[in-house]
Amino acid sequence: MTAFFYYYIAAWMTACVIAIVLMIQNIKTMILFQKKYWDFLKIKWKLITFFIALSAFVILAPYTGDPTWDYYDAAFMSILTFMTAPWSVGTLFRFINKQEKLKIAYIAACCWMFSASWSYDIYLVFRDGDYPITWLPNIFASSVLYVSAGLFWNLTYKDGRGVIFGFMENDWPAEKTNTHFSKLTLYAIPFMILAAAIFVPFLT
């Protein structure tokens, strides 16, 4: 492993430590750690689509022709994405709209990068003894999936507004929201197609 990757690992690990410290300092106010966020994720259609996606990625990982993909990284990256992407994407959107603090946006960005890239990288360092040559293209490919997942699991129906992303509302994540997937289907399909379009070409 070249010197560059030792510096890179040190840099992103430092970023993660800072994020963890900020998390601890703000744990009582961060939406990520509030019951209403996890209730927001436990809506039936979100759990069903998550388990479908998780199963597909894990089962098909060995057949992608990509030696860096296996059952383990497919599983933990999928789980991390479901747990954090809706919050991270929503938080960054709200930061851009001056509805969230910079330190919380920083944590969200680190959650994004750890889920989509750094966890994958360090797993492969331990598995293979070297930094994966796919680390850079993986950032882009996995980030597209991460953002898509964050948007997808934020879809919600609001009376008087129709289908929107939940983080566009001041009460996000709403404790009471329309849980019927039928009203979201047409808006959800493009995200499903995008995920398939990225993943399917890797199958051999």
PAZAPA-4460 file (N, C-alpha, C; in steps of 0.05 Angstrom, whole numbers, plus 32768, in hexadecimal, padded with zeros to 4 digits):
% residues 204
    n_x    n_y    n_z   ca_x   ca_y   ca_z    c_x    c_y    c_z   seq   type   mol
   8011   7FE8   8000   8000   8000   8000   8012   8019   8000     1      M     A
   800D   802B   7FEE   801D   8043   7FEB   8019   8057   8002     2      T     A
   802B   8069   8005   802A   807D   801B   8010   808E   8019     3      A     A
   8007   8093   8000   7FEF   80A3   7FFD   7FD7   8097   800C     4      F     A
   7FD4   807D   800B   7FBD   8070   8018   7FC0   8070   8037     5      F     A
   7FD8   8070   8041   7FDC   8072   805E   7FD2   808E   8067     6      Y     A
   7FDA   80A2   8057   7FD1   80BE   805D   7FB3   80C0   805A     7      Y     A
   7FA8   80B4   8045   7F8B   80B5   8040   7F7C   80A8   8057     8      Y     A
   7F85   8090   8060   7F77   8083   8076   7F79   8094   808F     9      I     A
   7F90   80A0   8094   7F93   80B1   80AC   7F80   80C9   80AA    10      A     A
   7F7D   80D4   8092   7F6C   80EC   808E   7F4F   80E5   8093    11      A     A
   7F45   80CF   8087   7F28   80CA   808B   7F22   80BE   80A7    12      W     A
   7F36   80B1   80B3   7F31   80A8   80CE   7F30   80C0   80E1    13      M     A
   7F40   80D4   80DC   7F3F   80EC   80EC   7F24   80FA   80E9    14      T     A
   7F1B   80FB   80D0   7F01   8107   80CA   7EEB   80F8   80D9    15      A     A
   7EED   80DD   80DA   7ED9   80CD   80E8   7EDA   80D2   8107    16      C     A
   7EF2   80D4   8112   7EF4   80D9   812E   7EE8   80F3   8136    17      V     A
   7EED   8108   8125   7EE1   8122   812A   7EC2   8120   8129    18      I     A
   7EB8   8111   8115   7E9B   810D   8113   7E90   80FF   812B    19      A     A
   7E9E   80EB   8135   7E94   80DC   814D   7E93   80EF   8165    20      I     A
   7EA8   80FF   8168   7EA8   8112   817F   7E90   8125   817D    21      V     A
   7E8B   812F   8165   7E75   8142   8160   7E5A   8133   8165    22      L     A
   7E59   811A   815E   7E41   810A   8163   7E3B   8108   8181    23      M     A
   7E50   8102   8190   7E4D   80FF   81AD   7E44   811A   81B9    24      I     A
   7E4F   812F   81AF   7E48   814A   81BA   7E2B   8152   81B3    25      Q     A
   7E21   8147   819D   7E06   8150   8194   7DF2   8139   8193    26      N     A
   7DF8   8124   81A1   7DE7   810B   819F   7DCA   8110   81A8    27      I     A
   7DC6   8123   81BA   7DAA   8127   81C4   7D99   8137   81B0    28      K     A
   7DA6   8145   819E   7D97   8156   818B   7D97   814B   816E    29      T     A
   7DA9   8139   8168   7DAB   812F   814D   7D93   811D   8146    30      M     A
   7D87   8123   812F   7D71   8113   8125   7D78   80F6   8122    31      I     A
   7D91   80F0   811A   7D9A   80D5   8116   7D96   80C3   812E    32      L     A
   7D97   80CF   8146   7D95   80BF   815F   7D7A   80C2   816C    33      F     A
   7D67   80CD   815E   7D4C   80D1   816A   7D3A   80BA   8161    34      Q     A
   7D28   80B3   8173   7D15   809D   816E   7D04   80A3   8155    35      K     A
   7CFD   80BC   8150   7CEC   80C2   8139   7CFA   80BB   811E    36      K     A
   7D14   80BD   811E   7D23   80B6   8105   7D21   8099   8100    37      Y     A
   7D24   8089   8115   7D23   806C   8111   7D07   8062   810C    38      W     A
   7CF3   8070   8117   7CD7   806A   8110   7CD2   8071   80F2    39      D     A
   7CDF   8086   80E9   7CDD   808F   80CD   7CE8   8079   80BB    40      F     A
   7CFD   806B   80C4   7D09   8056   80B3   7CFA   803C   80B5    41      L     A
   7CEB   8038   80CB   7CDE   801E   80D0   7CC3   801B   80C2    42      K     A
   7CBD   802F   80B1   7CA4   802D   80A1   7CA6   8014   808F    43      I     A
   7C90   8006   808D   7C90   7FEB   8080   7C9D   7FEB   8064    44      K     A
   7C96   7FFE   8053   7CA0   7FFD   8037   7CBF   8002   8037    45      W     A
   7CC8   8011   804A   7CE5   8016   804B   7CF4   7FFD   8054    46      K     A
   7CEA   7FEF   8067   7CF6   7FD7   8071   7CF6   7FC1   805B    47      L     A
   7CE0   7FBF   804D   7CDD   7FAB   8038   7CF1   7FB1   8022    48      I     A
   7CF2   7FC9   8018   7D05   7FD0   8002   7D22   7FCE   800B    49      T     A
   7D27   7FD3   8025   7D42   7FD0   802F   7D4B   7FB3   802E    50      F     A
   7D3A   7FA1   8038   7D41   7F85   8039   7D43   7F79   801D    51      F     A
   7D33   7F83   800A   7D36   7F7A   7FEE   7D51   7F83   7FE3    52      I     A
   7D58   7F9C   7FE8   7D72   7FA7   7FDE   7D89   7F98   7FEB    53      A     A
   7D87   7F95   8006   7D9C   7F87   8014   7DA0   7F6B   800A    54      L     A
   7D8B   7F5C   8006   7D8C   7F41   7FFC   7D99   7F40   7FE0    55      S     A
   7D90   7F52   7FCF   7D9A   7F53   7FB4   7DB8   7F58   7FB3    56      A     A
   7DC1   7F6C   7FC2   7DDE   7F73   7FC2   7DEF   7F5C   7FCE    57      F     A
   7DE5   7F51   7FE4   7DF5   7F3C   7FF1   7DF6   7F22   7FE0    58      V     A
   7DDF   7F1A   7FD5   7DDE   7F01   7FC6   7DEE   7F04   7FAC    59      I     A
   7DEC   7F1B   7F9F   7DF8   7F1F   7F85   7E15   7F28   7F86    60      L     A
   7E1E   7F32   7F9D   7E39   7F3D   7F9F   7E4F   7F2B   7F93    61      A     A
   7E4F   7F11   7F99   7E65   7F00   7F8E   7E64   7EFC   7F70    62      P     A
   7E4D   7F04   7F63   7E4A   7F00   7F47   7E4E   7F1A   7F37    63      Y     A
   7E58   7F2F   7F44   7E5B   7F48   7F36   7E74   7F49   7F25    64      T     A
   7E86   7F37   7F29   7EA0   7F39   7F1B   7EB3   7F4C   7F27    65      G     A
   7EAB   7F58   7F3D   7EBC   7F6B   7F4C   7EC7   7F5D   7F65    66      D     A
   7EE1   7F57   7F66   7EEC   7F48   7F7C   7EEA   7F56   7F97    67      P     A
   7EE5   7F70   7F96   7EE3   7F7F   7FAF   7EC8   7F7C   7FBD    68      T     A
   7EB5   7F72   7FAE   7E9A   7F6E   7FB9   7E97   7F52   7FC3    69      W     A
   7E8E   7F4F   7FDC   7E87   7F35   7FE6   7E6E   7F38   7FF8    70      D     A
   7E67   7F22   8005   7E4F   7F23   8016   7E51   7F38   802C    71      Y     A
   7E68   7F3B   8037   7E6C   7F4C   804E   7E6A   7F6A   8049    72      Y     A
   7E79   7F73   8035   7E77   7F90   8030   7E5D   7F97   8023    73      D     A
   7E51   7F85   8014   7E36   7F8A   8009   7E22   7F8D   801F    74      A     A
   7E25   7F7D   8034   7E12   7F7E   804B   7E16   7F97   805C    75      A     A
   7E2F   7F9C   8065   7E32   7FB3   8077   7E2E   7FCE   8069    76      F     A
   7E35   7FD0   8050   7E31   7FE9   8042   7E13   7FEE   803D    77      M     A
   7E04   7FD9   8038   7DE7   7FDC   8035   7DDA   7FE4   804F    78      S     A
   7DE2   7FD8   8065   7DD7   7FDF   807F   7DDD   7FFB   8087    79      I     A
   7DF7   8003   8084   7DFF   801E   808A   7DEF   8033   8079    80      L     A
   7DEB   802C   8060   7DDC   803E   804E   7DC0   8042   8058    81      T     A
   7DB2   802C   805F   7D97   802F   8068   7D95   803F   8082    82      F     A
   7DA8   803A   8094   7DA8   8048   80AE   7DAE   8065   80AC    83      M     A
   7DC0   806D   809A   7DCA   8089   809A   7DC2   809A   8082    84      T     A
   7DBE   808D   806A   7DBA   809D   8052   7DA2   80B0   8054    85      A     A
   7D8B   80A7   805D   7D74   80B9   805F   7D7A   80D2   8070    86      P     A
   7D89   80CD   8086   7D90   80E3   8098   7DA6   80F5   808B    87      W     A
   7DBA   80E9   8081   7DD1   80F8   8075   7DC8   810A   805E    88      S     A
   7DB9   80FE   804C   7DB0   810D   8034   7D9D   8124   803D    89      V     A
   7D8B   811E   804F   7D78   8132   8059   7D87   8148   8068    90      G     A
   7D9A   8141   8078   7DA9   8154   8088   7DB9   8167   8076    91      T     A
   7DC6   815C   8061   7DD6   816D   804F   7DC4   817F   803F    92      L     A
   7DAC   8175   8037   7D99   8187   8029   7D91   819E   803B    93      F     A
   7D8B   8198   8054   7D82   81AC   8067   7D99   81C0   806E    94      R     A
   7DB2   81B6   806D   7DC9   81C8   8072   7DCB   81DC   805B    95      F     A
   7DC8   81D2   8043   7DC9   81E4   802B   7DB3   81F9   802D    96      I     A
   7D9D   81F1   8038   7D86   8204   803B   7D87   8213   8056    97      N     A
   7D9E   8212   8063   7DA3   8221   807C   7D90   8218   8092    98      K     A
   7D89   81FF   8093   7D78   81F4   80A7   7D87   81E2   80BB    99      Q     A
   7DA0   81DE   80B6   7DB0   81CC   80C7   7DCC   81D8   80CB   100      E     A
   7DD8   81D1   80E1   7DF2   81DB   80E8   7E09   81CD   80D9   101      K     A
   7E1F   81DC   80D5   7E36   81D1   80C7   7E41   81B8   80D4   102      L     A
   7E42   81B7   80EE   7E4E   81A0   80FB   7E3D   8187   80F7   103      K     A
   7E23   818A   80F5   7E11   8173   80EF   7E14   816A   80D2   104      I     A
   7E17   817E   80C1   7E1C   8177   80A4   7E36   8169   80A1   105      A     A
   7E4A   8170   80B1   7E64   8163   80B0   7E61   8145   80B8   106      Y     A
   7E52   8140   80CD   7E4D   8125   80D6   7E3F   8115   80C0   107      I     A
   7E2B   8122   80B3   7E1C   8115   809E   7E2E   810E   8086   108      A     A
   7E41   8120   807F   7E53   811A   806A   7E66   8103   8070   109      A     A
   7E6E   8101   8089   7E7F   80EB   8092   7E70   80D1   8092   110      C     A
   7E57   80D2   809A   7E46   80B9   8099   7E43   80B0   807C   111      C     A
   7E3F   80C3   806B   7E3D   80BC   804E   7E57   80AF   8044   112      W     A
   7E6E   80BC   8049   7E87   80B1   803F   7E8E   8096   804D   113      M     A
   7E89   8094   8066   7E8F   807B   8074   7E7E   8064   8069   114      F     A
   7E64   8069   8065   7E52   8055   805C   7E58   804D   803F   115      S     A
   7E5D   8060   802E   7E60   805C   8011   7E7D   8055   8009   116      A     A
   7E91   805C   8019   7EAC   8059   8010   7EBF   804F   8026   117      S     A
   7EC2   805D   803B   7ED8   8057   804E   7ED5   803C   805B   118      W     A
   7EBC   8034   8061   7EB8   8019   806E   7EC0   8003   805A   119      S     A
   7EBA   8007   8041   7EC1   7FF5   802B   7EE0   7FF4   8028   120      Y     A
   7EEC   800B   8029   7F09   800C   8026   7F18   7FFD   803C   121      D     A
   7F11   8003   8055   7F1F   7FF8   806B   7F1A   7FDA   806E   122      I     A
   7F02   7FD1   8067   7EFC   7FB5   8067   7F0F   7FA6   8054   123      Y     A
   7F12   7FB1   803C   7F23   7FA4   8028   7F41   7FA6   802F   124      L     A
   7F49   7FBB   803D   7F64   7FBC   8047   7F6A   7FA5   8059   125      V     A
   7F57   7F9F   806C   7F5B   7F89   807E   7F58   7F6E   8070   126      F     A
   7F46   7F6D   805C   7F42   7F53   804E   7F58   7F4D   803B   127      R     A
   7F61   7F61   802C   7F75   7F5C   8017   7F91   7F66   801D   128      D     A
   7F94   7F76   8032   7FAE   7F80   8038   7FB7   7F97   8027   129      G     A
   7FA5   7FA3   8018   7FAC   7FB9   8007   7F94   7FCB   8003   130      D     A
   7F99   7FE4   7FFC   7F82   7FF6   7FF7   7F76   7FEF   7FDC   131      Y     A
   7F5B   7FED   7FDB   7F4F   7FE5   7FC1   7F54   7FF9   7FAB   132      P     A
   7F5A   7FEE   7F93   7F5F   8000   7F7C   7F45   800D   7F73   133      I     A
   7F2F   8002   7F7D   7F14   800C   7F75   7F0B   8022   7F88   134      T     A
   7F1C   802C   7F9A   7F12   803E   7FAF   7F06   8058   7FA3   135      W     A
   7F12   8063   7F8E   7F08   807C   7F83   7EEE   8078   7F73   136      L     A
   7EEE   8066   7F5F   7ED4   8062   7F51   7EBE   8059   7F64   137      P     A
   7EC5   804A   7F79   7EB0   8042   7F8C   7EA3   805A   7F9A   138      N     A
   7EB3   806F   7FA0   7EA8   8086   7FAC   7E91   8091   7F9C   139      I     A
   7E95   8093   7F82   7E80   809E   7F70   7E69   808B   7F6D   140      F     A
   7E6E   8072   7F67   7E58   805F   7F63   7E48   805B   7F7C   141      A     A
   7E55   8057   7F93   7E47   8052   7FAC   7E39   806C   7FB6   142      S     A
   7E44   8083   7FB0   7E37   809C   7FB8   7E1D   80A0   7FA9   143      S     A
   7E1D   8099   7F8F   7E04   809B   7F80   7DEE   8089   7F8D   144      V     A
   7DF6   8071   7F94   7DE3   805F   7FA1   7DDB   806A   7FBD   145      L     A
   7DEE   8075   7FCB   7DE9   8080   7FE6   7DD5   8097   7FE5   146      Y     A
   7DDA   80AA   7FD3   7DC8   80C1   7FD1   7DAC   80B8   7FC7   147      V     A
   7DAC   80A5   7FB4   7D92   809B   7FAA   7D82   808E   7FC0   148      S     A
   7D90   807E   7FD0   7D83   8071   7FE7   7D79   8085   7FFB   149      A     A
   7D89   8099   8000   7D80   80AE   8013   7D67   80BD   8009   150      G     A
   7D66   80C2   7FEF   7D4F   80CF   7FE4   7D37   80BC   7FE4   151      L     A
   7D3C   80A4   7FDB   7D27   808F   7FD9   7D18   808B   7FF4   152      F     A
   7D28   8087   8009   7D1C   8081   8023   7D12   809B   8031   153      W     A
   7D15   80B2   8024   7D09   80CA   802E   7CEF   80D1   8020   154      N     A
   7CE8   80C2   800C   7CCF   80C7   7FFE   7CB7   80C5   8011   155      L     A
   7CA6   80D8   800F   7C8E   80D8   8021   7C77   80E7   8013   156      T     A
   7C5F   80E1   801C   7C48   80EE   8011   7C3C   8101   8026   157      Y     A
   7C38   811A   801E   7C2C   812E   8030   7C12   8138   8024   158      K     A
   7BFE   8138   8034   7BE4   8143   802B   7BE8   8160   8023   159      D     A
   7BDE   8167   800C   7BE0   8183   8003   7BFA   8188   7FF3   160      G     A
   7C0E   8177   7FF5   7C27   817B   7FE7   7C2D   8164   7FD4   161      R     A
   7C22   814D   7FDA   7C28   8135   7FC9   7C42   8128   7FD2   162      G     A
   7C50   811B   7FC0   7C69   810D   7FC6   7C80   8120   7FC8   163      V     A
   7C8E   8120   7FDE   7CA5   8131   7FE2   7CBB   8121   7FF0   164      I     A
   7CD2   812D   7FF3   7CE7   8121   8004   7CE1   812B   8021   165      F     A
   7CE1   8119   8034   7CDA   8120   804F   7CEB   8137   805A   166      G     A
   7D04   8138   8053   7D15   814D   805F   7D0F   8169   8055   167      F     A
   7CFC   816B   8042   7CF3   8186   8039   7CDF   8192   804D   168      M     A
   7CD6   8182   8060   7CC3   818C   8074   7CD1   8194   808D   169      E     A
   7CC7   81A8   809B   7CD3   81B1   80B4   7CD2   819C   80CA   170      N     A
   7CBE   818A   80C9   7CBB   8177   80DE   7CC9   815C   80D8   171      D     A
   7CDB   815D   80C4   7CEA   8144   80BD   7CFC   813B   80D4   172      W     A
   7CFD   8121   80D8   7CEC   810C   80CD   7CD1   810B   80DB   173      P     A
   7CBC   810D   80CC   7CA2   810F   80D7   7C9B   80F5   80E6   174      A     A
   7C90   80F8   80FD   7C88   80E0   810D   7C6F   80D3   8100   175      E     A
   7C5E   80E3   80F4   7C47   80D8   80E7   7C48   80E0   80C9   176      K     A
   7C4A   80CC   80B8   7C4C   80D1   809C   7C3D   80BB   808D   177      T     A
   7C35   80C0   8075   7C26   80AD   8065   7C38   8095   805F   178      N     A
   7C2F   807D   8067   7C40   8066   8064   7C39   8054   804C   179      T     A
   7C27   805D   803C   7C1E   804D   8025   7C31   8051   800D   180      H     A
   7C3F   803C   8005   7C52   803D   7FEF   7C45   8042   7FD5   181      F     A
   7C2B   803B   7FD2   7C1D   803E   7FB9   7C1E   805B   7FAE   182      S     A
   7C1E   806E   7FC0   7C1E   808A   7FB8   7C3A   8093   7FB0   183      K     A
   7C4E   8083   7FB6   7C6A   808B   7FB1   7C76   807C   7F9A   184      L     A
   7C68   8067   7F90   7C73   8055   7F7C   7C80   8062   7F64   185      T     A
   7C71   8074   7F57   7C7C   8081   7F3F   7C95   8091   7F44   186      L     A
   7C97   809B   7F5C   7CAF   80AB   7F63   7CC6   8099   7F6C   187      Y     A
   7CBF   8082   7F76   7CD4   806F   7F80   7CE1   8060   7F69   188      A     A
   7CD2   805A   7F54   7CDD   804A   7F3E   7CF7   8055   7F32   189      I     A
   7CFA   806F   7F2D   7D13   8078   7F22   7D2B   8072   7F34   190      P     A
   7D28   8073   7F4E   7D3E   806C   7F60   7D45   804F   7F5F   191      F     A
   7D30   803E   7F5C   7D35   8021   7F59   7D44   801B   7F3F   192      M     A
   7D3C   8029   7F29   7D48   8024   7F0F   7D66   802D   7F10   193      I     A
   7D6B   8044   7F1E   7D86   804E   7F20   7D98   803A   7F2F   194      L     A
   7D8E   802F   7F45   7D9D   801C   7F54   7DA4   8003   7F43   195      A     A
   7D90   7FFA   7F35   7D94   7FE3   7F24   7DA7   7FE9   7F0D   196      A     A
   7DA5   8001   7F02   7DB6   8008   7EEB   7DD4   8009   7EF3   197      A     A
   7DD9   8010   7F0C   7DF5   8011   7F16   7DFF   7FF5   7F1D   198      I     A
   7DED   7FE5   7F28   7DF6   7FCB   7F33   7DF6   7FB5   7F1D   199      F     A
   7DE2   7FB3   7F0D   7DDF   7F9D   7EFA   7DF6   7F9A   7EE7   200      V     A
   7E02   7FB0   7EDC   7E19   7FAD   7EC9   7E30   7F9E   7ED5   201      P     A
   7E32   7F9D   7EF0   7E49   7F8F   7EFC   7E45   7F70   7EFC   202      F     A
   7E2D   7F67   7EF7   7E27   7F4B   7EF8   7E34   7F3D   7EDF   203      L     A
   7E40   7F27   7EE4   7E4D   7F18   7ECE   7E40   7EFD   7EC9   204      T     A
***
